[in-house]
């Protein structure tokens, strides 16, 4: 990761670039952004492996990991197809051959980070927040342990139902487009529906529908026995909807191929996905907050004199 970071920093200043085109302002901006992301990755790796990492504010660790896992984990099963699709897209856009073939290296690095980041997060969370992982689903359900805690139970259920409904709509639309539907697409731009676009549409549909199930399970305490599976799906799904909505904004800057959707349909699915991802993530935070309170209450009751009797 460090050599990659150094290369991107040098290229951001227009130095030692392999082609004259990559010295332009747009390419330098891309390199600066990727250098920043690489720097965040290095910082997270240090935080996960050093004692001081457990003293960092929770949001400073959780936010970049949430976005990173949401962006990269869905790529893991699609990498064998996304790599060639990215190369074809760049060739059709007239990108230099160097960048086209660098996509292979980029995809390999993304797969490595996408596989390693969740594993590192699990180890970090077990050390810092042991109550957040493991145990039955009922441990995080206030109804099963004597009523609501923290006053957010009804809010959790209401948010989960609203998010699930929105995800069902978004997932249905994306699945329809991925399967060849044309309603909501620009009739004059259907040739832009390349393999890359179809794969990302299908992936968004899968994760939106999976997130709808998972967030309802967490909020209602029904539908699964263990807490980790719906929690993990909710985490990745919410991050995916947010991260890919932000990624979709690049089509408005000219740094990505324009999308085939009509402007209104593109904006609705993009901004809708962003709102759904953030709301799903907030719902997960409320669930984890109540789970921690319940964990602490159970511990206090256990430690009370005479509790063992």
C-alpha positions in Angstrom: 0.0 0.0 0.0 2.8 2.4 0.8 4.6 2.2 -2.6 1.2 2.7 -4.2 0.6 5.8 -2.1 4.0 7.2 -3.0 3.4 6.7 -6.7 0.0 8.4 -6.5 1.4 11.4 -4.6 4.2 11.9 -7.2 1.6 11.6 -10.0 -0.7 14.1 -8.3 2.0 16.7 -8.8 2.4 15.8 -12.5 5.8 14.2 -12.0 7.2 11.0 -13.6 3.8 10.4 -15.3 3.9 7.6 -17.9 1.9 9.6 -20.5 1.4 13.2 -21.3 -2.3 12.9 -20.9 -1.9 11.8 -17.3 -0.3 15.2 -16.5 -3.6 16.9 -17.1 -5.7 18.4 -14.3 -8.4 15.7 -14.3 -5.9 12.9 -14.1 -4.0 14.7 -11.3 -7.2 15.1 -9.4 -8.0 11.4 -9.7 -4.5 10.5 -8.4 -4.8 13.0 -5.5 -8.1 11.4 -4.5 -6.7 7.8 -4.7 -3.6 9.0 -2.8 -5.9 10.2 0.0 -7.8 6.9 0.1 -4.5 5.0 0.2 -3.3 7.2 3.1 -6.6 6.4 4.9 -6.0 2.7 4.3 -2.4 2.9 5.8 -3.7 4.8 8.8 -6.5 2.2 9.4 -4.0 -0.6 9.1 -1.9 1.0 11.8 -5.0 1.7 14.0 -6.0 -2.0 13.7 -2.6 -3.2 14.8 -1.4 -0.7 17.4 -2.6 -0.2 21.0 -3.4 3.5 20.4 -5.9 2.5 17.7 -8.4 1.4 20.4 -8.3 4.9 21.9 -9.4 6.6 18.7 -12.9 8.1 18.5 -15.2 5.3 17.3 -16.5 7.4 14.3 -12.9 8.0 13.1 -12.5 4.3 12.6 -16.0 3.2 11.7 -16.8 5.8 9.1 -13.9 5.1 6.6 -14.3 1.3 7.2 -18.0 1.5 6.6 -17.5 3.3 3.3 -14.6 1.0 2.4 -16.3 -2.2 3.0 -19.5 -1.0 1.3 -17.4 -0.1 -1.8 -15.1 -3.1 -1.9 -16.9 -6.1 -0.5 -19.5 -6.3 -3.3 -16.6 -6.3 -5.8 -15.2 -9.6 -4.5 -17.5 -12.0 -6.3 -17.6 -9.7 -9.4 -13.9 -9.1 -9.7 -13.3 -11.7 -12.5 -15.9 -9.9 -14.6 -15.4 -6.3 -13.5 -11.7 -6.3 -14.4 -12.2 -7.0 -18.1 -15.3 -4.8 -18.1 -13.3 -1.9 -16.8 -10.6 -2.5 -19.4 -13.2 -2.6 -22.2 -14.8 0.6 -21.0 -11.4 2.5 -20.9 -10.4 1.2 -24.3 -13.7 2.5 -25.8 -13.2 5.8 -24.0 -9.7 6.1 -25.7 -7.7 5.9 -22.5 -3.9 5.3 -22.9 -2.9 1.6 -23.1 -0.9 2.0 -19.9 -4.0 2.9 -17.9 -6.1 0.2 -19.5 -3.8 -2.5 -18.4 -3.2 -0.9 -15.0 -6.8 -1.7 -14.3 -5.8 -5.3 -13.7 -3.4 -4.2 -11.0 -6.0 -1.9 -9.6 -8.6 -4.7 -9.5 -6.2 -7.1 -7.8 -5.4 -4.5 -5.1 -9.1 -3.8 -4.5 -9.8 -7.5 -4.1 -7.0 -7.7 -1.6 -8.2 -4.7 0.4 -11.8 -5.8 0.1 -11.0 -9.2 1.6 -8.6 -7.9 4.3 -10.6 -4.9 5.5 -13.6 -6.9 6.9 -11.3 -9.4 8.6 -9.2 -6.7 10.2 -12.4 -5.0 11.4 -13.7 -8.2 13.0 -10.5 -8.5 15.0 -10.6 -4.8 16.0 -14.3 -4.9 17.0 -13.8 -8.1 19.1 -11.1 -6.3 21.1 -12.8 -3.0 21.5 -16.6 -3.8 21.3 -17.0 -7.4 22.3 -20.7 -6.9 22.9 -21.2 -6.0 19.2 -20.3 -9.4 17.9 -21.5 -12.9 18.7 -24.4 -14.1 20.8 -28.1 -14.6 19.9 -30.2 -12.0 18.1 -32.4 -11.7 21.2 -29.5 -10.2 23.2 -29.9 -7.0 21.2 -33.7 -7.1 21.3 -35.1 -5.0 24.3 -38.5 -6.7 24.0 -36.9 -10.0 24.8 -35.2 -8.6 27.9 -37.7 -6.5 29.7 -38.8 -3.7 27.4 -37.2 -0.8 25.6 -33.9 0.7 26.6 -32.7 4.1 25.6 -36.1 5.2 24.1 -35.2 4.2 20.5 -37.1 1.0 20.1 -40.1 2.4 18.2 -37.8 4.6 16.2 -35.7 1.6 15.2 -38.7 -0.3 13.9 -40.1 2.8 12.1 -36.8 3.5 10.4 -36.3 -0.2 9.5 -39.7 -0.4 7.9 -39.2 2.8 5.9 -35.7 1.7 4.8 -36.9 -1.8 3.8 -39.7 -0.4 1.7 -37.3 2.0 0.0 -34.7 -0.7 -0.6 -37.3 -3.0 -2.1 -38.2 -0.3 -4.6 -34.6 0.5 -5.4 -33.6 -3.1 -5.6 -36.6 -3.8 -7.9 -35.6 -1.0 -10.2 -32.0 -2.0 -10.4 -32.9 -5.6 -11.0 -35.3 -4.6 -13.8 -32.6 -2.5 -15.5 -29.9 -5.2 -15.0 -32.2 -7.7 -16.7 -32.7 -5.6 -19.8 -35.6 -3.3 -18.9 -35.6 0.1 -20.6 -38.3 2.2 -18.7 -36.5 5.1 -17.1 -33.5 4.9 -19.6 -32.6 7.3 -22.3 -33.7 5.7 -25.6 -30.8 7.4 -27.3 -28.2 6.2 -24.9 -29.0 2.5 -24.6 -25.5 1.6 -26.0 -24.0 2.8 -22.7 -25.4 -0.3 -21.0 -22.1 -2.1 -21.0 -21.1 -5.1 -18.9 -19.8 -2.8 -16.1 -23.1 -1.0 -15.8 -25.1 -4.3 -15.8 -22.9 -5.8 -13.1 -23.1 -2.7 -10.8 -26.9 -2.5 -11.3 -27.3 -6.2 -10.4 -25.0 -5.9 -7.4 -26.9 -2.8 -6.1 -30.2 -4.7 -6.5 -28.9 -7.7 -4.5 -27.4 -5.7 -1.7 -30.5 -3.4 -1.5 -32.8 -6.4 -1.1 -30.5 -8.1 1.3 -30.3 -4.9 3.4 -34.1 -4.7 3.5 -34.2 -8.1 5.1 -31.3 -7.6 7.5 -32.4 -4.2 8.9 -35.9 -5.6 9.6 -34.4 -8.6 11.4 -32.3 -6.4 13.6 -35.1 -4.0 14.5 -37.8 -6.5 15.1 -35.6 -9.3 16.7 -37.2 -11.9 14.4 -36.0 -13.8 11.4 -32.6 -15.1 12.5 -31.1 -16.8 15.5 -27.6 -15.2 15.6 -26.9 -11.5 15.6 -23.8 -11.4 13.4 -25.3 -12.4 10.0 -28.0 -9.7 9.8 -25.6 -7.2 11.4 -22.9 -7.9 8.8 -25.4 -7.7 5.9 -26.8 -4.4 7.2 -23.3 -3.0 7.6 -22.2 -3.9 4.1 -25.5 -3.0 2.5 -25.8 0.4 4.0 -22.2 1.2 3.1 -22.7 -0.1 -0.5 -25.8 2.0 -1.1 -24.0 5.1 0.2 -20.7 4.5 -1.5 -22.0 3.6 -4.9 -24.4 6.6 -4.8 -21.4 8.8 -4.3 -19.5 6.9 -7.0 -22.4 7.6 -9.3 -21.8 11.4 -8.9 -18.6 11.0 -11.0 -20.8 10.6 -14.1 -21.8 14.3 -13.6 -18.1 15.4 -13.6 -17.0 13.8 -16.9 -14.6 11.5 -15.0 -16.8 8.5 -15.7 -18.8 7.5 -18.7 -22.3 9.1 -18.7 -25.0 6.7 -17.5 -27.9 5.5 -19.7 -30.5 6.6 -17.2 -32.7 9.6 -17.8 -31.6 12.5 -15.5 -34.6 12.2 -13.2 -34.3 8.4 -12.9 -30.5 8.6 -12.3 -30.9 11.3 -9.6 -33.8 9.4 -7.9 -31.8 6.1 -7.7 -28.6 7.8 -6.8 -29.8 10.2 -4.1 -32.3 7.7 -3.0 -29.6 5.1 -2.5 -27.5 7.6 -0.5 -30.4 8.4 1.8 -31.3 4.8 2.3 -27.7 3.9 3.0 -27.3 6.6 5.7 -30.6 5.8 7.3 -29.9 2.1 7.4 -26.5 2.8 9.0 -28.1 5.0 11.6 -30.6 2.3 12.4 -27.8 -0.1 12.9 -26.1 2.3 15.3 -29.3 2.6 17.3 -29.5 -1.2 17.5 -25.8 -1.5 18.6 -26.4 1.2 21.2 -29.3 -0.6 22.8 -27.3 -3.9 22.6 -24.4 -2.3 24.5 -26.9 -0.9 27.1 -28.5 -4.3 27.5 -25.1 -5.9 27.8 -24.0 -3.5 30.5 -27.3 -4.0 32.4 -26.9 -7.8 32.3 -23.4 -7.4 33.6 -24.5 -5.0 36.4 -27.3 -7.5 37.4 -24.8 -10.3 37.4 -22.3 -8.4 39.6 -25.0 -7.3 42.1 -24.5 -8.9 45.6 -26.7 -12.0 45.9 -27.3 -12.2 42.1 -25.8 -15.7 41.9 -28.2 -16.9 44.5 
